[in-house]
């Protein structure tokens, strides 16, 4: 471990109900030489040790193919901690304590003698450290080995160890409905449901757990949490990276298996389930499973209209780096039909949510990295202040990388006149709590050691989630996409995803951040309050190549910021007078100088734009006179050089 300051950090709040309990027991990691152990599990265990949540009678045994000694295993993990520790400052004493409790035995997964040696080492270590009697077996291995290792563990008697034994299984839990059922049957043949802990790292995120806290600890929202008051819910998980070095795995998986079937279904359950009467693990897991069972399985009509797939082509990230098309990535077939984007509309057939849609989407090589849940409330038809249906109240759960909860509402603008303006209230984790950044595995390992299954998936939850997405996978397999690639890397995704919501009179809520506007010359040096005001007022717009965004000679209208794509400005005779690319603004001069549009602007490629209405533009310029002066100066310079 690094030897810099051993300053102890503030202790986090207890992660169990009531006083914190120090977890004891023996953690056995099968596949302990892999990246999962080094990057995530060991840093998480170190964080638990630093937070005083591991008991003295605790130890770790690793097993893998490498012919390591105890010392060589310890050295490997020490080197990994120097790279992957999430602590702001190192605690050398706690690492030395944890390292002294690391043990190792080599073995092939198909060798019964290896499991016999493992049991012998477990007895020796258990007696030496006092950790015996509470065993946790962690399968940090490829799903290809689940069946083999499960069989070997059962044959060696691990399921019946004295003091109890639990098995942690990493996702994916199967590759489709039939394989998930087969895996569950194989597990349940040798282990009881209470012994099986299916782990989804998304449930280790504090912001996902906060969904449960938000639902149960804030009764002011309870009367509104139904289809009578909520118009719809959007759950989005987007990434800027492509598949990069994971092509071999991803081309057999796709985004539905990788994200929708597990992570997004978990968040859907937490947001929409009936509030459990208690926080007893069985009550929470029963509520989640009941919610999924109420989700309508897509029929043939829904598969045709409410399910969108996409695959990225070449493009550019927001940092300017190029991204190769998916079919050009290493270990991906040149005619691959694997989806890297999916958007699905679901319905929940129960009393609380009947008639209200939930939209799920996830994709790779998109314009930003972010996971958000957006709850859009209905606009009151008889509202005395006349707030528009197109300007609804939003409740936004920021899951990652931003972490917090935000409410977007209306407020009266300062001044003698009664004028409404969009405003926001936000709770931010980083500004509210003093806590170290974790890996997300801390609470999961801690809960498993304590025998608390609340955050782990039950058999019926896993199989029901597969039942929901299996018709989508079947339809897409039987009818290969003819338009791949159908979105550019760095964009907001395929146009069909926008059209799916437009048919319902809705649109995706692109949760913007100030960095988007700072790429524009107009707003590069703008203060934070101006940027936030602009972002609350702007709306996203995607257009196809050939779309005319502005007509020359038109009056009024809007201002635009180009986020992706290329547009051309055409003069009176149709000649090109300029090109517009990422970060360029257009339309602001006509608004500033109250003149007709001086040029036609047409998209040369599919474009993603931000749109600011003329009324909002003028209001914001009046409120920020210094910014208006800067915008006029930049606009005048552009006008003179056009």
C-alpha angles and dihedrals in degrees: 000000000000112000099217121123114334091207111155116234127225112282113248123236114272113278093209129065108272127359118358116263124209109237117229132184146081118294113200114193115198108200091027095160093066133099094259091065095043100041102036118004100050095044088049092051090047090052090051090050092050090049092053094246099122118079125225089249093067130110141166128220121191127200127188141130097273114104094233131154122221089264094049090051090050091049091051092052092044090055090048092052091055087061105032108032111126096201118116089219130020125244103205094186094055092047091050089051092050094044091053087060095055117107133171143198125184121227147144114246092234095051114098090197090062091060091048089054090047091055091049091052091047090056092048095047093042092056093043096050102025090239096124121115100048112065127181117190112200117197099209089170141107114282086240088074098044094097095045096046092043090054093047093048092051093046089052091052099248094139090065102045116150112264095022137288132220129195123218114204120192123218143288093079094196130323096253140358096282095048091046090053091048092050092048091048091051091049094046091049089067105021134042120242088250091059097051117088110184105196127212110180091210088072089060091065112105091221092056091049087048089064087070092045091048093051097046104033101045110062093175089081096044097088090052097047099102143073092272090070105020119072096195144321128235124199114189132178113179134173133197095208125083123219092281107168095359096075096117092055097037096049088061092045119035129191097288092060094035099049119357100052094053120010098036093042089053091053091045090055094050093048098045108027122111110265107262116236091234139009090248107137093238092052093050094045092046091053091050093049092047090054094052091047088058092056110107112241108234112258127205094277093049092048089058098047110018103046122072127183132189145178124203126241127199118303147130131278123228089260090059097253118137122245122206120227114267092248089056094053118110114276093010121121118244089233097038115156094195113133119233093181132042134174121185133181115215135185127210112214103207136101095265100050107022110144096012118111127219117206120206124189137167135166149159130239092026130147097270145009112244146123117211140162113210120195110194115199124211120259115240109245092211098042106153092219093051100233108185123249087231091060103057132169112264133199110199126192109200106205102172150038087352110044122205149069124272134190119201113200144140128277136177113261116237112263143069095289123077102239126152126224134182112259138170141218118200139189112201122194094212092053095045108040133046103217139133120254109256136197094243091247096087097085092041095053091042093050093047092051089051092047094244109145097182095112096043127088123251122220094255093050092053094047094044091052089053091048089057097051100032095085088053092052091046094050093048092047092050094045111040116208114262097195103056123170092041102159134041121240109259094030132108092261136262118342090233090070090059091046091053091062094037089061087060093047091252139104138208114266105232103202102219131199130203093257089073091062096039089068088068119087089224094061105024093114099027117134119254094251091057093047092050091048091052093047092053090052099044127088129198123248129185120196133183126238110281095029114139105226098177128021118215111248095023117134131218113006134124145299121245137204117201111225099168137006136024131280134185129220114219126201131218095287094042095260119142112257099173150350125237122206140167112325095018119128124209137177094040095104094061089050095045095048096032093234136134117270109282096204143022114246117206131179114245092188136010104298138198113208140178114224127206116190118235094242092051091046093054092044093052092046090052091049093049107040093170090055091047090054090052092047091049091050094050092042092050091051090051090047092053093050096044 
